[in-house]
Amino acid sequence: MIEFLLSLDNPSAKIVLDVSKTQDSEMGDGTTSVAVLCAESLREPEKLVHQRIPSQMIIRGRTKAIIVARSDLDRCSKG
């Protein structure tokens, strides 16, 4: 198990670290992949916030995207 000794002040960085810790404790591998995926999923909405798109619209859009992605993953895994 990897020991994390970082002290972070940035909330987004803390989220990425927590996801990576969880991945390491559950699977023991793939921490870099989930860290990159998590960081990217935090970066994209930030761009929308800077464009002054209301946060509720961003959340609704992400929720719809998650539903579509899960559906596609289910379809691919069965097919």
Backbone as CSV, one residue per row, in Angstrom:
resi,resn,N_x,N_y,N_z,CA_x,CA_y,CA_z,C_x,C_y,C_z
1,MET,0.839,-1.181,0.000,0.000,0.000,0.000,0.885,1.247,0.000
2,ILE,0.505,2.228,-0.754,1.253,3.476,-0.847,0.869,4.363,0.324
3,GLU,1.865,4.966,0.951,1.586,5.900,2.034,1.649,7.310,1.467
4,PHE,0.608,8.090,1.712,0.536,9.452,1.206,0.923,10.416,2.314
5,LEU,1.943,11.223,2.067,2.431,12.153,3.072,2.329,13.598,2.593
6,LEU,1.328,13.906,1.809,1.170,15.253,1.288,0.252,16.068,2.179
7,SER,0.550,17.338,2.285,-0.333,18.264,2.974,-0.870,19.220,1.907
8,LEU,-2.163,19.168,1.671,-2.747,19.944,0.577,-3.741,20.967,1.105
9,ASP,-3.700,22.171,0.521,-4.649,23.215,0.870,-5.742,23.351,-0.180
10,ASN,-5.467,22.898,-1.382,-6.414,23.037,-2.484,-7.489,21.949,-2.387
11,PRO,-8.766,22.341,-2.319,-9.837,21.339,-2.199,-9.864,20.345,-3.359
12,SER,-9.592,20.811,-4.566,-9.583,19.908,-5.719,-8.459,18.887,-5.606
13,ALA,-7.311,19.325,-5.162,-6.191,18.410,-4.988,-6.509,17.368,-3.923
14,LYS,-7.221,17.777,-2.879,-7.621,16.838,-1.828,-8.561,15.772,-2.389
15,ILE,-9.458,16.167,-3.276,-10.375,15.209,-3.894,-9.593,14.192,-4.722
16,VAL,-8.668,14.682,-5.530,-7.853,13.788,-6.369,-7.067,12.822,-5.487
17,LEU,-6.488,13.315,-4.407,-5.725,12.462,-3.500,-6.628,11.416,-2.843
18,ASP,-7.823,11.822,-2.412,-8.755,10.872,-1.789,-9.168,9.773,-2.764
19,VAL,-9.430,10.149,-4.004,-9.797,9.150,-5.015,-8.641,8.173,-5.231
20,SER,-7.439,8.721,-5.299,-6.269,7.873,-5.501,-6.045,6.930,-4.316
21,LYS,-6.231,7.435,-3.098,-6.110,6.597,-1.897,-7.130,5.465,-1.915
22,THR,-8.362,5.795,-2.273,-9.417,4.788,-2.328,-9.088,3.719,-3.359
23,GLN,-8.643,4.146,-4.530,-8.266,3.197,-5.578,-7.158,2.275,-5.086
24,ASP,-6.166,2.847,-4.409,-5.051,2.047,-3.916,-5.514,1.043,-2.867
25,SER,-6.379,1.471,-1.957,-6.818,0.557,-0.898,-7.759,-0.523,-1.427
26,GLU,-8.568,-0.196,-2.430,-9.531,-1.162,-2.967,-8.908,-2.116,-3.980
27,MET,-8.059,-1.577,-4.858,-7.543,-2.380,-5.969,-6.028,-2.584,-5.929
28,GLY,-5.305,-1.671,-5.285,-3.860,-1.785,-5.230,-3.154,-1.378,-6.510
29,ASP,-3.898,-0.875,-7.470,-3.324,-0.501,-8.754,-4.243,0.520,-9.419
30,GLY,-3.716,1.240,-10.386,-4.542,2.168,-11.158,-4.665,3.547,-10.550
31,THR,-3.809,3.852,-9.571,-3.929,5.151,-8.912,-3.664,6.316,-9.859
32,THR,-2.700,6.153,-10.759,-2.409,7.234,-11.698,-3.582,7.463,-12.634
33,SER,-4.167,6.381,-13.110,-5.305,6.503,-14.035,-6.482,7.213,-13.386
34,VAL,-6.822,6.829,-12.156,-7.972,7.479,-11.521,-7.652,8.917,-11.136
35,ALA,-6.384,9.196,-10.803,-6.007,10.575,-10.483,-6.139,11.469,-11.708
36,VAL,-5.690,10.976,-12.853,-5.798,11.748,-14.094,-7.267,11.947,-14.475
37,LEU,-8.056,10.881,-14.402,-9.480,10.973,-14.731,-10.200,11.936,-13.794
38,CYS,-9.924,11.836,-12.511,-10.550,12.711,-11.532,-10.157,14.171,-11.761
39,ALA,-8.869,14.413,-11.967,-8.406,15.781,-12.193,-9.052,16.384,-13.436
40,GLU,-9.172,15.583,-14.462,-9.785,16.080,-15.703,-11.272,16.363,-15.494
41,SER,-11.929,15.512,-14.718,-13.363,15.726,-14.483,-13.617,16.940,-13.596
42,LEU,-12.613,17.379,-12.867,-12.727,18.618,-12.095,-12.350,19.839,-12.936
43,ARG,-11.447,19.650,-13.875,-10.963,20.770,-14.686,-12.013,21.257,-15.688
44,GLU,-12.720,20.336,-16.282,-13.686,20.714,-17.316,-14.808,21.622,-16.782
45,PRO,-15.442,21.289,-15.662,-16.474,22.198,-15.151,-15.916,23.566,-14.757
46,GLU,-14.663,23.604,-14.349,-14.051,24.883,-13.992,-14.070,25.841,-15.192
47,LYS,-13.837,25.293,-16.381,-13.891,26.120,-17.591,-15.281,26.723,-17.771
48,LEU,-16.312,25.920,-17.479,-17.685,26.410,-17.621,-17.999,27.483,-16.587
49,VAL,-17.482,27.316,-15.386,-17.680,28.322,-14.336,-17.066,29.646,-14.776
50,HIS,-15.876,29.586,-15.384,-15.222,30.809,-15.857,-15.998,31.468,-17.003
51,GLN,-16.821,30.683,-17.685,-17.672,31.243,-18.742,-18.994,31.754,-18.167
52,ARG,-19.105,31.743,-16.842,-20.286,32.229,-16.106,-21.545,31.397,-16.359
53,ILE,-21.355,30.120,-16.612,-22.493,29.206,-16.727,-22.907,28.837,-15.310
54,PRO,-24.199,28.946,-14.995,-24.644,28.669,-13.627,-24.301,27.244,-13.184
55,SER,-23.893,27.129,-11.927,-23.454,25.837,-11.401,-24.551,24.774,-11.500
56,GLN,-25.810,25.154,-11.329,-26.893,24.173,-11.426,-26.998,23.595,-12.842
57,MET,-26.737,24.415,-13.852,-26.739,23.909,-15.229,-25.584,22.940,-15.443
58,ILE,-24.427,23.256,-14.875,-23.265,22.373,-14.998,-23.574,21.037,-14.338
59,ILE,-24.159,21.073,-13.153,-24.495,19.845,-12.427,-25.511,19.011,-13.200
60,ARG,-26.540,19.656,-13.742,-27.541,18.915,-14.534,-26.901,18.265,-15.755
61,GLY,-26.025,19.001,-16.419,-25.341,18.451,-17.591,-24.451,17.275,-17.233
62,ARG,-23.729,17.379,-16.134,-22.864,16.277,-15.706,-23.696,15.060,-15.318
63,THR,-24.825,15.292,-14.666,-25.703,14.184,-14.275,-26.206,13.451,-15.509
64,LYS,-26.633,14.196,-16.509,-27.080,13.571,-17.766,-25.938,12.809,-18.429
65,ALA,-24.748,13.387,-18.422,-23.592,12.726,-19.037,-23.252,11.423,-18.319
66,ILE,-23.375,11.410,-17.012,-23.101,10.192,-16.238,-24.107,9.103,-16.590
67,ILE,-25.368,9.476,-16.716,-26.410,8.502,-17.076,-26.114,7.889,-18.442
68,VAL,-25.765,8.722,-19.403,-25.449,8.233,-20.751,-24.206,7.345,-20.724
69,ALA,-23.179,7.778,-19.997,-21.938,6.998,-19.930,-22.183,5.631,-19.292
70,ARG,-22.938,5.600,-18.207,-23.238,4.313,-17.561,-24.019,3.401,-18.489
71,SER,-24.969,3.961,-19.199,-25.760,3.177,-20.134,-24.874,2.583,-21.224
72,ASP,-23.989,3.402,-21.770,-23.080,2.918,-22.810,-22.126,1.854,-22.273
73,LEU,-21.613,2.059,-21.061,-20.725,1.056,-20.472,-21.453,-0.253,-20.225
74,ASP,-22.689,-0.179,-19.736,-23.477,-1.399,-19.552,-23.693,-2.116,-20.865
75,ARG,-24.039,-1.363,-21.903,-24.273,-1.945,-23.215,-23.014,-2.620,-23.749
76,CYS,-21.873,-1.944,-23.609,-20.606,-2.515,-24.096,-20.190,-3.751,-23.306
77,SER,-20.458,-3.748,-22.012,-20.017,-4.877,-21.193,-20.878,-6.121,-21.427
78,LYS,-22.088,-5.951,-21.940,-22.980,-7.086,-22.196,-22.884,-7.576,-23.630
79,GLY,-22.299,-6.768,-24.465,-22.354,-7.070,-25.870,-21.170,-7.703,-26.430
